[in-house]
Amino acid sequence: MDIPEDTVADLQRRLRRIEGQVRGIHTMLGEQRDCRDVVTQISAATRALEQTGFLLVAAGLSWCLANPDASAAEGLGLDEVQKMFLKLS
């Protein structure tokens, strides 16, 4: 699958931000911060990770639709992309 460079860069930026959020959660736990604050941050990191996954699947779907023969040859037909999407939902 050929994902545009700008999409890959966006995905990497998102993942770096999520890494920072997870490190922050780890620090919050070490500091014994209020449980509600920690859960709020876990929820935000979870949503950010889900959105990153959806962006990746959307890019894959676009590529599959634009390149049906190549995607089928790579085993990434629309049915496989649908399965990836359903794993995220």
N, CA, C and O atoms as a GROMACS GRO file, in nm:
protein
  356
    1MET      N    1   0.084  -0.117   0.000
    1MET     CA    2   0.000   0.000   0.000
    1MET      C    3   0.089   0.124   0.000
    1MET      O    4   0.185   0.133   0.076
    2ASP      N    5   0.056   0.215  -0.085
    2ASP     CA    6   0.135   0.338  -0.098
    2ASP      C    7   0.056   0.453  -0.036
    2ASP      O    8  -0.039   0.504  -0.095
    3ILE      N    9   0.098   0.492   0.084
    3ILE     CA   10   0.031   0.601   0.155
    3ILE      C   11   0.108   0.730   0.126
    3ILE      O   12   0.231   0.731   0.135
    4PRO      N   13   0.038   0.837   0.092
    4PRO     CA   14   0.107   0.964   0.062
    4PRO      C   15   0.197   1.008   0.178
    4PRO      O   16   0.166   0.988   0.296
    5GLU      N   17   0.310   1.069   0.142
    5GLU     CA   18   0.408   1.111   0.243
    5GLU      C   19   0.349   1.207   0.345
    5GLU      O   20   0.383   1.200   0.463
    6ASP      N   21   0.261   1.297   0.301
    6ASP     CA   22   0.203   1.391   0.397
    6ASP      C   23   0.112   1.320   0.497
    6ASP      O   24   0.102   1.362   0.612
    7THR      N   25   0.046   1.213   0.453
    7THR     CA   26  -0.037   1.135   0.544
    7THR      C   27   0.050   1.060   0.644
    7THR      O   28   0.018   1.054   0.763
    8VAL      N   29   0.160   1.002   0.596
    8VAL     CA   30   0.253   0.932   0.686
    8VAL      C   31   0.308   1.030   0.788
    8VAL      O   32   0.317   0.997   0.907
    9ALA      N   33   0.345   1.148   0.744
    9ALA     CA   34   0.398   1.249   0.837
    9ALA      C   35   0.293   1.287   0.941
    9ALA      O   36   0.325   1.303   1.059
   10ASP      N   37   0.168   1.301   0.899
   10ASP     CA   38   0.060   1.333   0.992
   10ASP      C   39   0.042   1.219   1.092
   10ASP      O   40   0.027   1.244   1.212
   11LEU      N   41   0.043   1.096   1.045
   11LEU     CA   42   0.029   0.981   1.134
   11LEU      C   43   0.143   0.978   1.236
   11LEU      O   44   0.120   0.951   1.354
   12GLN      N   45   0.264   1.004   1.191
   12GLN     CA   46   0.378   1.004   1.282
   12GLN      C   47   0.368   1.115   1.385
   12GLN      O   48   0.402   1.095   1.502
   13ARG      N   49   0.322   1.233   1.343
   13ARG     CA   50   0.302   1.344   1.438
   13ARG      C   51   0.200   1.306   1.544
   13ARG      O   52   0.219   1.330   1.663
   14ARG      N   53   0.091   1.246   1.498
   14ARG     CA   54  -0.013   1.204   1.592
   14ARG      C   55   0.040   1.103   1.692
   14ARG      O   56   0.012   1.112   1.811
   15LEU      N   57   0.117   1.006   1.643
   15LEU     CA   58   0.171   0.904   1.731
   15LEU      C   59   0.271   0.961   1.831
   15LEU      O   60   0.275   0.917   1.946
   16ARG      N   61   0.351   1.056   1.790
   16ARG     CA   62   0.443   1.122   1.884
   16ARG      C   63   0.364   1.196   1.993
   16ARG      O   64   0.402   1.193   2.110
   17ARG      N   65   0.256   1.260   1.953
   17ARG     CA   66   0.173   1.331   2.051
   17ARG      C   67   0.111   1.231   2.149
   17ARG      O   68   0.105   1.258   2.270
   18ILE      N   69   0.066   1.117   2.098
   18ILE     CA   70   0.008   1.014   2.184
   18ILE      C   71   0.113   0.958   2.279
   18ILE      O   72   0.085   0.931   2.396
   19GLU      N   73   0.236   0.940   2.229
   19GLU     CA   74   0.344   0.894   2.317
   19GLU      C   75   0.362   0.991   2.433
   19GLU      O   76   0.380   0.949   2.547
   20GLY      N   77   0.358   1.119   2.403
   20GLY     CA   78   0.369   1.220   2.507
   20GLY      C   79   0.255   1.212   2.607
   20GLY      O   80   0.275   1.226   2.727
   21GLN      N   81   0.135   1.188   2.556
   21GLN     CA   82   0.020   1.175   2.645
   21GLN      C   83   0.037   1.055   2.738
   21GLN      O   84   0.008   1.064   2.857
   22VAL      N   85   0.084   0.944   2.684
   22VAL     CA   86   0.101   0.823   2.765
   22VAL      C   87   0.211   0.845   2.870
   22VAL      O   88   0.196   0.802   2.984
   23ARG      N   89   0.320   0.911   2.832
   23ARG     CA   90   0.424   0.943   2.930
   23ARG      C   91   0.366   1.032   3.040
   23ARG      O   92   0.398   1.016   3.158
   24GLY      N   93   0.281   1.127   3.001
   24GLY     CA   94   0.217   1.214   3.099
   24GLY      C   95   0.128   1.136   3.195
   24GLY      O   96   0.124   1.166   3.314
   25ILE      N   97   0.057   1.038   3.143
   25ILE     CA   98  -0.028   0.954   3.228
   25ILE      C   99   0.058   0.876   3.327
   25ILE      O  100   0.024   0.865   3.445
   26HIS      N  101   0.169   0.824   3.279
   26HIS     CA  102   0.260   0.751   3.366
   26HIS      C  103   0.310   0.842   3.478
   26HIS      O  104   0.316   0.800   3.594
   27THR      N  105   0.345   0.964   3.444
   27THR     CA  106   0.391   1.061   3.544
   27THR      C  107   0.279   1.092   3.643
   27THR      O  108   0.302   1.098   3.764
   28MET      N  109   0.159   1.111   3.592
   28MET     CA  110   0.045   1.141   3.679
   28MET      C  111   0.024   1.030   3.782
   28MET      O  112  -0.004   1.057   3.898
   29LEU      N  113   0.038   0.906   3.738
   29LEU     CA  114   0.021   0.794   3.830
   29LEU      C  115   0.130   0.796   3.937
   29LEU      O  116   0.103   0.774   4.055
   30GLY      N  117   0.253   0.823   3.894
   30GLY     CA  118   0.363   0.831   3.990
   30GLY      C  119   0.345   0.942   4.091
   30GLY      O  120   0.390   0.932   4.205
   31GLU      N  121   0.279   1.048   4.049
   31GLU     CA  122   0.253   1.162   4.138
   31GLU      C  123   0.125   1.143   4.218
   31GLU      O  124   0.087   1.230   4.297
   32GLN      N  125   0.059   1.030   4.198
   32GLN     CA  126  -0.068   0.998   4.265
   32GLN      C  127  -0.173   1.107   4.243
   32GLN      O  128  -0.241   1.151   4.336
   33ARG      N  129  -0.183   1.148   4.118
   33ARG     CA  130  -0.283   1.249   4.082
   33ARG      C  131  -0.422   1.190   4.096
   33ARG      O  132  -0.440   1.069   4.101
   34ASP      N  133  -0.520   1.278   4.100
   34ASP     CA  134  -0.660   1.238   4.115
   34ASP      C  135  -0.700   1.141   4.004
   34ASP      O  136  -0.667   1.162   3.887
   35CYS      N  137  -0.768   1.037   4.040
   35CYS     CA  138  -0.810   0.932   3.947
   35CYS      C  139  -0.889   0.989   3.829
   35CYS      O  140  -0.873   0.944   3.716
   36ARG      N  141  -0.974   1.087   3.856
   36ARG     CA  142  -1.055   1.147   3.748
   36ARG      C  143  -0.967   1.213   3.644
   36ARG      O  144  -0.996   1.204   3.524
   37ASP      N  145  -0.860   1.280   3.688
   37ASP     CA  146  -0.770   1.344   3.594
   37ASP      C  147  -0.697   1.240   3.508
   37ASP      O  148  -0.680   1.259   3.388
   38VAL      N  149  -0.655   1.131   3.572
   38VAL     CA  150  -0.585   1.025   3.499
   38VAL      C  151  -0.678   0.961   3.397
   38VAL      O  152  -0.638   0.939   3.282
   39VAL      N  153  -0.799   0.932   3.437
   39VAL     CA  154  -0.896   0.870   3.345
   39VAL      C  155  -0.926   0.964   3.229
   39VAL      O  156  -0.942   0.918   3.116
   40THR      N  157  -0.935   1.092   3.254
   40THR     CA  158  -0.958   1.190   3.147
   40THR      C  159  -0.845   1.184   3.045
   40THR      O  160  -0.870   1.186   2.925
   41GLN      N  161  -0.722   1.175   3.093
   41GLN     CA  162  -0.608   1.169   3.002
   41GLN      C  163  -0.602   1.036   2.927
   41GLN      O  164  -0.565   1.032   2.809
   42ILE      N  165  -0.638   0.927   2.994
   42ILE     CA  166  -0.643   0.797   2.926
   42ILE      C  167  -0.748   0.801   2.816
   42ILE      O  168  -0.725   0.750   2.706
   43SER      N  169  -0.861   0.860   2.845
   43SER     CA  170  -0.967   0.872   2.745
   43SER      C  171  -0.921   0.954   2.625
   43SER      O  172  -0.948   0.917   2.511
   44ALA      N  173  -0.852   1.064   2.651
   44ALA     CA  174  -0.803   1.148   2.541
   44ALA      C  175  -0.702   1.074   2.456
   44ALA      O  176  -0.705   1.083   2.333
   45ALA      N  177  -0.612   0.999   2.519
   45ALA     CA  178  -0.512   0.922   2.444
   45ALA      C  179  -0.579   0.812   2.362
   45ALA      O  180  -0.539   0.785   2.249
   46THR      N  181  -0.679   0.750   2.419
   46THR     CA  182  -0.753   0.645   2.347
   46THR      C  183  -0.821   0.702   2.224
   46THR      O  184  -0.813   0.643   2.116
   47ARG      N  185  -0.887   0.814   2.238
   47ARG     CA  186  -0.954   0.878   2.124
   47ARG      C  187  -0.852   0.918   2.017
   47ARG      O  188  -0.877   0.900   1.898
   48ALA      N  189  -0.740   0.970   2.060
   48ALA     CA  190  -0.637   1.010   1.964
   48ALA      C  191  -0.582   0.890   1.888
   48ALA      O  192  -0.556   0.898   1.768
   49LEU      N  193  -0.564   0.779   1.956
   49LEU     CA  194  -0.515   0.658   1.892
   49LEU      C  195  -0.619   0.603   1.794
   49LEU      O  196  -0.584   0.558   1.686
   50GLU      N  197  -0.745   0.607   1.833
   50GLU     CA  198  -0.852   0.562   1.743
   50GLU      C  199  -0.857   0.649   1.617
   50GLU      O  200  -0.869   0.596   1.506
   51GLN      N  201  -0.847   0.779   1.633
   51GLN     CA  202  -0.849   0.869   1.518
   51GLN      C  203  -0.731   0.844   1.425
   51GLN      O  204  -0.744   0.852   1.303
   52THR      N  205  -0.617   0.813   1.483
   52THR     CA  206  -0.498   0.782   1.403
   52THR      C  207  -0.523   0.655   1.322
   52THR      O  208  -0.489   0.649   1.204
   53GLY      N  209  -0.582   0.556   1.385
   53GLY     CA  210  -0.615   0.433   1.314
   53GLY      C  211  -0.714   0.456   1.202
   53GLY      O  212  -0.698   0.401   1.093
   54PHE      N  213  -0.816   0.537   1.227
   54PHE     CA  214  -0.914   0.567   1.124
   54PHE      C  215  -0.850   0.640   1.006
   54PHE      O  216  -0.885   0.613   0.890
   55LEU      N  217  -0.758   0.730   1.035
   55LEU     CA  218  -0.689   0.800   0.927
   55LEU      C  219  -0.607   0.703   0.842
   55LEU      O  220  -0.605   0.713   0.720
   56LEU      N  221  -0.542   0.610   0.907
   56LEU     CA  222  -0.463   0.510   0.834
   56LEU      C  223  -0.553   0.423   0.747
   56LEU      O  224  -0.521   0.398   0.631
   57VAL      N  225  -0.664   0.377   0.802
   57VAL     CA  226  -0.756   0.294   0.724
   57VAL      C  227  -0.817   0.374   0.609
   57VAL      O  228  -0.834   0.321   0.500
   58ALA      N  229  -0.849   0.501   0.632
   58ALA     CA  230  -0.904   0.585   0.525
   58ALA      C  231  -0.803   0.600   0.411
   58ALA      O  232  -0.840   0.596   0.294
   59ALA      N  233  -0.677   0.618   0.447
   59ALA     CA  234  -0.573   0.628   0.344
   59ALA      C  235  -0.562   0.496   0.268
   59ALA      O  236  -0.546   0.496   0.146
   60GLY      N  237  -0.572   0.385   0.339
   60GLY     CA  238  -0.568   0.255   0.274
   60GLY      C  239  -0.685   0.233   0.182
   60GLY      O  240  -0.670   0.178   0.073
   61LEU      N  241  -0.802   0.274   0.226
   61LEU     CA  242  -0.922   0.260   0.144
   61LEU      C  243  -0.909   0.343   0.016
   61LEU      O  244  -0.943   0.297  -0.093
   62SER      N  245  -0.861   0.465   0.031
   62SER     CA  246  -0.841   0.550  -0.088
   62SER      C  247  -0.746   0.485  -0.186
   62SER      O  248  -0.770   0.486  -0.307
   63TRP      N  249  -0.637   0.429  -0.133
   63TRP     CA  250  -0.540   0.364  -0.220
   63TRP      C  251  -0.602   0.242  -0.288
   63TRP      O  252  -0.580   0.219  -0.407
   64CYS      N  253  -0.678   0.163  -0.213
   64CYS     CA  254  -0.741   0.044  -0.271
   64CYS      C  255  -0.839   0.080  -0.383
   64CYS      O  256  -0.846   0.012  -0.485
   65LEU      N  257  -0.914   0.186  -0.362
   65LEU     CA  258  -1.011   0.228  -0.463
   65LEU      C  259  -0.941   0.282  -0.588
   65LEU      O  260  -0.989   0.262  -0.700
   66ALA      N  261  -0.830   0.351  -0.568
   66ALA     CA  262  -0.757   0.409  -0.681
   66ALA      C  263  -0.672   0.304  -0.754
   66ALA      O  264  -0.640   0.322  -0.871
   67ASN      N  265  -0.637   0.196  -0.685
   67ASN     CA  266  -0.547   0.093  -0.741
   67ASN      C  267  -0.602  -0.047  -0.713
   67ASN      O  268  -0.538  -0.124  -0.641
   68PRO      N  269  -0.718  -0.080  -0.768
   68PRO     CA  270  -0.781  -0.208  -0.733
   68PRO      C  271  -0.697  -0.330  -0.768
   68PRO      O  272  -0.697  -0.427  -0.691
   69ASP      N  273  -0.627  -0.329  -0.880
   69ASP     CA  274  -0.547  -0.446  -0.917
   69ASP      C  275  -0.428  -0.462  -0.824
   69ASP      O  276  -0.399  -0.573  -0.779
   70ALA      N  277  -0.359  -0.353  -0.795
   70ALA     CA  278  -0.243  -0.359  -0.705
   70ALA      C  279  -0.286  -0.398  -0.564
   70ALA      O  280  -0.218  -0.476  -0.497
   71SER      N  281  -0.397  -0.343  -0.518
   71SER     CA  282  -0.442  -0.376  -0.383
   71SER      C  283  -0.482  -0.523  -0.373
   71SER      O  284  -0.454  -0.588  -0.272
   72ALA      N  285  -0.547  -0.575  -0.475
   72ALA     CA  286  -0.584  -0.717  -0.475
   72ALA      C  287  -0.459  -0.804  -0.476
   72ALA      O  288  -0.453  -0.907  -0.408
   73ALA      N  289  -0.359  -0.764  -0.552
   73ALA     CA  290  -0.234  -0.839  -0.558
   73ALA      C  291  -0.162  -0.841  -0.423
   73ALA      O  292  -0.092  -0.938  -0.392
   74GLU      N  293  -0.180  -0.736  -0.344
   74GLU     CA  294  -0.119  -0.729  -0.211
   74GLU      C  295  -0.208  -0.790  -0.104
   74GLU      O  296  -0.174  -0.788   0.015
   75GLY      N  297  -0.323  -0.845  -0.144
   75GLY     CA  298  -0.414  -0.903  -0.047
   75GLY      C  299  -0.491  -0.800   0.033
   75GLY      O  300  -0.536  -0.827   0.144
   76LEU      N  301  -0.505  -0.681  -0.025
   76LEU     CA  302  -0.576  -0.572   0.043
   76LEU      C  303  -0.699  -0.530  -0.035
   76LEU      O  304  -0.716  -0.413  -0.068
   77GLY      N  305  -0.782  -0.626  -0.064
   77GLY     CA  306  -0.908  -0.593  -0.129
   77GLY      C  307  -0.997  -0.514  -0.035
   77GLY      O  308  -0.966  -0.498   0.083
   78LEU      N  309  -1.107  -0.467  -0.087
   78LEU     CA  310  -1.199  -0.387  -0.004
   78LEU      C  311  -1.248  -0.463   0.118
   78LEU      O  312  -1.270  -0.403   0.223
   79ASP      N  313  -1.264  -0.594   0.104
   79ASP     CA  314  -1.309  -0.673   0.219
   79ASP      C  315  -1.207  -0.671   0.332
   79ASP      O  316  -1.244  -0.668   0.450
   80GLU      N  317  -1.078  -0.672   0.298
   80GLU     CA  318  -0.973  -0.668   0.400
   80GLU      C  319  -0.968  -0.530   0.466
   80GLU      O  320  -0.949  -0.520   0.587
   81VAL      N  321  -0.984  -0.425   0.388
   81VAL     CA  322  -0.986  -0.290   0.445
   81VAL      C  323  -1.108  -0.274   0.536
   81VAL      O  324  -1.100  -0.211   0.642
   82GLN      N  325  -1.220  -0.331   0.496
   82GLN     CA  326  -1.339  -0.328   0.581
   82GLN      C  327  -1.312  -0.397   0.714
   82GLN      O  328  -1.354  -0.347   0.818
   83LYS      N  329  -1.244  -0.509   0.713
   83LYS     CA  330  -1.210  -0.579   0.837
   83LYS      C  331  -1.123  -0.492   0.926
   83LYS      O  332  -1.140  -0.488   1.048
   84MET      N  333  -1.027  -0.420   0.864
   84MET     CA  334  -0.942  -0.331   0.943
   84MET      C  335  -1.026  -0.221   1.008
   84MET      O  336  -1.007  -0.189   1.125
   85PHE      N  337  -1.119  -0.165   0.932
   85PHE     CA  338  -1.204  -0.060   0.985
   85PHE      C  339  -1.287  -0.114   1.101
   85PHE      O  340  -1.299  -0.048   1.205
   86LEU      N  341  -1.343  -0.232   1.085
   86LEU     CA  342  -1.426  -0.289   1.191
   86LEU      C  343  -1.347  -0.321   1.316
   86LEU      O  344  -1.403  -0.319   1.426
   87LYS      N  345  -1.219  -0.350   1.303
   87LYS     CA  346  -1.136  -0.372   1.422
   87LYS      C  347  -1.125  -0.244   1.504
   87LYS      O  348  -1.111  -0.250   1.626
   88LEU      N  349  -1.132  -0.130   1.438
   88LEU     CA  350  -1.120  -0.002   1.508
   88LEU      C  351  -1.251   0.046   1.567
   88LEU      O  352  -1.252   0.126   1.661
   89SER      N  353  -1.360  -0.001   1.512
   89SER     CA  354  -1.490   0.051   1.557
   89SER      C  355  -1.546  -0.025   1.674
   89SER      O  356  -1.654   0.008   1.724
   0.00000   0.00000   0.00000
